Amino acid sequence: MTIRLGVPSKGRLMEKTFEWFAVRGITLQRTGSDREYAGAVGGIEGVSLMLLSAGEIPRELAAGRIHLGVTGTDLIEEKLALWDQLVVPVEELQFGHADLIVAVPAAWRDVDTLDDLDAAAAAFRAKHGFRLRIATKYHRLVREFLRGAGVADYALVDSQGATEGTVKNETAEAIADITSSGETLRANHLKILSDGLILKSQATLWRSRTAEMNDTERTTLSALLSKLS
Amino acid sequence: MPNRSETLAKAATLRAVFEAQGAVVVEPPILQPAETLLDLYGEDIRARAYVTSDALRGEQMLRPDYTVPVVQMHMAHGAEPARYTYAGEVFRRQERDLARANEFIQVGYEVFDRTDPAAADAEVFALISQALSGLGVKPVTGDIGILMAAVEGLETTQKRKDALMRHIWRPRRFRALLDRFSGKTAVPASRAALLAGDLHNDAPMIGLRSAQEIDDRIEALRADAAAPAISGEQVSLIAALLETREVMPNALSRLYDLAVDLPAISGAVDRVAARSDALAARGIDTATLVFDAGYGRVSMEYYDGFVFGFRADTRPDLPAVASGGRYDALTRRLGQGGEIPAVGGVMRPGLMLELEGMQ
């Protein structure tokens, strides 16, 4: 049997991950056609490559179906309760940097902190008859963050994409989303709250705590990890 | 660990105790409309209750407790006075601790009675205390009404009192607001700049929150900045109040001392004294009963007067075996114009059996 390594199957995240491994003497490549999610590993014996959606990698690690996986801290912490009992961060890969933040319309010059957001939410609910809506796909992280900060009278609304547009479309009053440069936020006339940083994320190599290994696999894993560190 | 049928049998005997008091048995549905609970507790309830949905009725929650449906039922068509009892599952979503049950049996007793709130408080507490005797559990009591009265009595603006009252169940946020209103924490630079009129921006207005609402809030912030700070003396009185944790007779004398400087709490303290007498009349040893003025301040609760809980000293890992309190304001919120003083409590027969097994 082999050590199973899960890597994002698409785009820049896949390319950067391949580059990161290549620098350390491990070549990862897709095999077959461009549309086929199969891969091959060079530079070490006994490791197989699984190309997966970045969003599914946390679940696969937690279930022990892969031994190692590359995905963002944001996805690990959002999707896995008690994540630190399920996975261990091995290396931060120094790309895919993104912050999970709370942002409000830049025109809200009275709102700069979570404290302001809470007060604005109370007034908003009294005036409009419903709770101030925050669009996000990171429900658990955002809820825990706002609860810790004592923000009340808000409601999370689900947004799986184009979250920055929800305020203009009047389906939300504020957003909580991932941003790397802040460019999209600015283009959509939004600003980050000064204490609105929920989580700093980057692409990270994780090791599963639950995946089973025999002696051969254990040897392969330590050989692989010593090349990568 | 007791199995499910043992727990159900225990629940039935406990419920029979309340039935013998004349309580009507109620069985609200397991699926509750999510909207009522979301309205009451906000987004935080999603971390505590299981949410499900269908295309016709929208979001539903597996009942996280019985009190809300029982209050709704009573306010819709209950006769007065009324006593209700129930036994059945409640469901609690768990995201941090696998050891905590996500489904367990609760037995409860709820009293809707205007005549003598102190006697009703004592009735609920004494019945539960009797049912728990021999299990080695210890009660703590408190009264959220005292803190609410203290806030209402502060020498400050109504807006500040409202803000504190809104966060009365969130101790950390409450403290932060009090520090802000008393001038203990500095005004954030962004707020100072805003009030000085230094913050201009030409960002376009987007979203439902209007320019008028922004101006209104800035106006309110200006008024707040002009209002005098809450005095340090009043802040220390609130702190002293919250630190009160003593056996009932000592707690009462300390509360009466505090009431000299905080006359607004006198009525609430009188109610604690009346309850103490009513408890004694029911055979509770108030000389050893602990009163903790800070007890019961946890989010997602609805108690606004008497609160109590029973825990096992020998098993600090277990949650409270029984808990309850007074929730007059909840009847007002769910009452569509009506209201009635109400008090209730719940027990966990599964935990009781576990403790019996240890005796």
Chai-1 contact restraints between the chains, C-beta under 6 A:
chainA,res_idxA,chainB,res_idxB,connection_type,confidence,min_distance_angstrom,max_distance_angstrom,comment,restraint_id
A,A81,B,E95,contact,1.0,0.0,6.0,A-B,restraint_1
A,P105,B,I206,contact,1.0,0.0,6.0,A-B,restraint_2
A,P105,B,G207,contact,1.0,0.0,6.0,A-B,restraint_3
A,A106,B,A203,contact,1.0,0.0,6.0,A-B,restraint_4
A,A107,B,A203,contact,1.0,0.0,6.0,A-B,restraint_5
A,A107,B,M205,contact,1.0,0.0,6.0,A-B,restraint_6
A,R109,B,L199,contact,1.0,0.0,6.0,A-B,restraint_7
A,R109,B,N201,contact,1.0,0.0,6.0,A-B,restraint_8
A,D110,B,I214,contact,1.0,0.0,6.0,A-B,restraint_9
A,D110,B,R217,contact,1.0,0.0,6.0,A-B,restraint_10
A,D110,B,I218,contact,1.0,0.0,6.0,A-B,restraint_11
A,D112,B,S190,contact,1.0,0.0,6.0,A-B,restraint_12
A,F124,B,R209,contact,1.0,0.0,6.0,A-B,restraint_13
A,R143,B,E43,contact,1.0,0.0,6.0,A-B,restraint_14
A,R143,B,A47,contact,1.0,0.0,6.0,A-B,restraint_15
A,R147,B,D44,contact,1.0,0.0,6.0,A-B,restraint_16
A,G150,B,R170,contact,1.0,0.0,6.0,A-B,restraint_17
A,G150,B,R173,contact,1.0,0.0,6.0,A-B,restraint_18
A,A152,B,G42,contact,1.0,0.0,6.0,A-B,restraint_19
A,A155,B,E43,contact,1.0,0.0,6.0,A-B,restraint_20
A,L156,B,E43,contact,1.0,0.0,6.0,A-B,restraint_21
A,V167,B,I206,contact,1.0,0.0,6.0,A-B,restraint_22
A,V167,B,G207,contact,1.0,0.0,6.0,A-B,restraint_23
A,K168,B,I206,contact,1.0,0.0,6.0,A-B,restraint_24
A,E170,B,L208,contact,1.0,0.0,6.0,A-B,restraint_25
A,E173,B,G207,contact,1.0,0.0,6.0,A-B,restraint_26
A,E173,B,L208,contact,1.0,0.0,6.0,A-B,restraint_27
A,E173,B,R209,contact,1.0,0.0,6.0,A-B,restraint_28
A,H189,B,A203,contact,1.0,0.0,6.0,A-B,restraint_29
A,H189,B,P204,contact,1.0,0.0,6.0,A-B,restraint_30
A,H189,B,I206,contact,1.0,0.0,6.0,A-B,restraint_31
